[in-house]
Amino acid sequence: MSFTVVIPARYASTRLPGKPLLEIAGKPMIQHVCERASESRASRVVVATDDSRIQAACEEFGAEVVMTSPNHVSGTDRLEEVVRKLGLDADHRVVNVQGDEPLIPPRLIDQVADNLERYPDVAIATLCERLHDVEQVFNPNVVKVVFDLEGMAHYFSRAPIPWARDHWGDMLRDDASKLNAGAALKDGAGYFRHIGIYGYRASVLSRFVSWPPAPTELAESLEQLRALYNGARIHVEVAAGTPPAGVDTEADLQRVRAWMAKSIEKGDNGA
């Protein structure tokens, strides 16, 4: 079965204005994302933007573009508008790839789409990776996820979940106990970082944008909690490979530029 990749691309980034158009190895960042997505098994790759500059750049290298409203409050709202404008069938699979992921491995896009087909009762599919660094477990910018034996998500949180009582019981009262915090990662309970790539059934998106924000979503500032709150099942699988970090800051941009330059020197395309 076919699936469509939609790449949201906004010009107004607080930390890196015009981020999709920033140059990496002689191409705008959004072109690298489109090329990675085109190397997946997707039957169609579409850029969703509300900015004419991004539209012009994408059309110059041959990408399909759907112009969307500038008033969307979330990426999911933008995605739903694209699905509606394209007239996709209710069961069609849509994979949302962020426009600041120029190094995303195409196999991860395929993995998310395949999991939607493998589990017909699942509304959303996403990925995770195991955490080995206790600092990341306690970092609120690293979203953690807990799921069951079948990979169905129970909860996403910025907090360290599950809470390792025997190792972290005194941590809130005694900072010194953090010295032993890493022991919990060796107990086999499993700590997983959520990777922000999503696969949706088209029909789920129309329902999602009609739901009001969930209390847990507002508390954690995590949109996927709205789906869980409303009974939508989310499948989580360990990623088939470790995805390189995206581009959020100037330092990230320089890191990706350096990585891409080395790859080109070796005769690789940077994928």
N, C-alpha and C positions, 0 to 999 in steps of 0.2 A: 504494500500500500504506500502511496505517496504521502509526503508531508511538505509543509512550507516553513521556511525560516523567515522570521520577521526580526529586523534589527532596528530597534529604536535609536534615534540619533538626535540629540539636542545640542544646540549651539551654546545655550546659556548655562555654562558650568561655572560654579563659584570659584573653584580652585584653578581650573584650566579653561578659560573662555575659548569657544571655538574648537573644543577638543576633537571632534570627529575629523576636522580639516587639518590638524597638525601633521606635519610631514614626518614620515618614518621611511627611511631608505628610498626616498624619491617619490613616495606615494602618500596621499592622505590616509590617516589612520583608518577611516571608514572603508577604504578600498581593501586594505589588508583583511579586515573583518569579513567583507563580502567574499573575498577570495577563499578564505578558510571555510566559510559556510558553503561555498560552491563545490568544495572538495568533499563535502558530505554527500549522502544519498538523497538530499532534498531535491524535490522536483522543481522548486521555485524558491528564490531568495529575494526578499523585498526589504527595502529600507523605509522606515517610517519616520518622517521628520515634519516639523512645522516651520522650517527655515529654508528660504529660497536659495541661500548660499550652499547649503548642504545638498539640496536638490540638484543644483547646477553641477556641483562637483561629481555627484553620483552618476548623473546622466552622461557626463563627459567620459567616464570609463565604462559606461554601458549597463549600469545597475538599474533595476526597476525601482521606482520610488512611488510611495503613496503619501500624499500630503495630508497631515492631520491637524486637528484643532490645537491652538497654542494654550488652551485653557485646561488641559487634562491635569488632574492632581496626582496621577500615578502612571507608571509605565503600562500597567495592566489596562487602564482605560484607553490608552493610545493603541494598544494591541487589539482591543475589542473593536475599535473604530476601523482598523485595517481589515480585520476579519469580515466585518459587516460590509465594507466597501468592495472587497474582493468577492463577496457572495459565496464564501466557503461553506460546504456542507456541514451539518451539525457534528458528524463523526470525524471530520477532517482533523488531522494532527497538525498543530502549530508549535514550533519550537522558537522560544524567545532567546535570542543571542544578543548580549549587550554590545553596544557600539564602541565600547572602549576595551574590547578583548581582541587585540590584533594577533595574538598568538594562540587562540583557542584551538585545541586539537579537533579536527573534524570528526574523529571517532567518538568524541563525547556527545556531539550533536546527534549522531546516529544512535548512540546508546539510549539517550532520553526518548527519542522517537520510538525505538524498538520496545522500550518498556511500556509505553502507552498501548502499543498493539498487543503486547504479551499479557497485560492485565486489563481486560475490557471493562472492569468495574471501577477503575481508577480514573479520577478526574484530572489529576496533575501528576507529572513525573519530574523528578529532579535528582541531583547527585550530591555526594558528600565524599570526604576523605578523612582517614583516621588522623587524630591529633597525637603528636608525640612530645609536644612542648607544653609544659604546664603554664607558661606565660600566655600562650594562646588560649588555653582553656579559660583563663581568668580575664582575657581581653574582651571587653564588651563590643568591640568592633568585629570580633570573630563570632559569627552566629553558629551555635551548636544545635544539633538535632538528635532526638532519641526516636528510635523506630523499633518495630517488633520483628519476629523471625521471618515474616513475609516481606519485610521492607516497608511496612505501612507506618507513616510518621505518626508519632504520638504528640510531639511538641517541638517547637523551635524556640530558642532563647538566646539572649545575649549573656545570660548567666551561665556559670559552670554546671551543666546538667549531664549525667546524674550527679547529685551531691555526694561526695565520698565521705560519709559521716566519720568513719574510723580514722581517716587521715586529716580531714579538714574541720573536724568538730569544733575546735577552739580557734579557728582562723579569724572569725569575726571579732574575737576578743583579744587575740594575741598574734600580732604580725610575725613574731618569730616562728610560728608554726608553719609559715610559708616555706621555710627551709626544707621541710619534709613533704611538701605538697606533691612533688613529683612521684612519690611512691604510689599514689593512687592510679597513675597511668599504667602501672605494671601489674595491676590486680586482675586485668582481663575484663573489667566492666565495659570498657570501650568508650572513647570520647571522639566525636565526629564533628568536623567542620562542614557546615552547609555550603555547597558550591552553587552560586546563583544563576544556574541555567535551568529553564523550565520548559516542559512540554505540556501543552493543553489540548483538550478536545475543544473544537470551536464552540460547541454549545455551552461549555462551562464558562467561557469568557462572558457571554451575554448574561448569565446568571450572576457571575461574580460582581460585575459592575452595578448590579441592582441591589446587592447586599450592603447595608450600612457597615461602617467600620466596626470591628469587634472590640470589646473591652481589652482583650489581651493584645490585639494589634496596636491599639493606642498606647498601651503601657510599654510594649517592647519596641514599637515602631518597626514592626515586621508584617508586611502585607499578607504573607502566606498564612498567617494565623486566622485571617478572615475566612479562608477556605475551610480550615479545620473546625472553626467555630460553627460553621453552617453545615457540617456533616460531609463535606467533600473529602474523598480519600486522596492522600498524596503518597505516591510511591517514592522511596528513597533507595538509591543503590550506590555502593562504593564506586567511584569513578574508575574507568578502565585505565586511566593514566592521570598523573598529577598535572592539573592545568596551570600554566604560568600565570602569575598575577596580572591583573588588568592595569589600566593607566588611570590613576586618580590624581596624581600630583606631578609636578615638574620632575622630581627625582625618578618617579616611575617612568616617565617619558624618556628620560636620558638612559635609563637602564634598558628599556626595550630597544631604543635606537642602537645602543652598543651591542646588544645581543643579536639584533638583525644584521648589523654590519659584519659581525664575525661569521654569521651563518652564510651570508652572501660570499664572503671570502672563501668559505669552504665549498661553495657550489651548491648550497642548500637554499631553498626559497623561504626559509624561516618558519615553516609550518611545524 
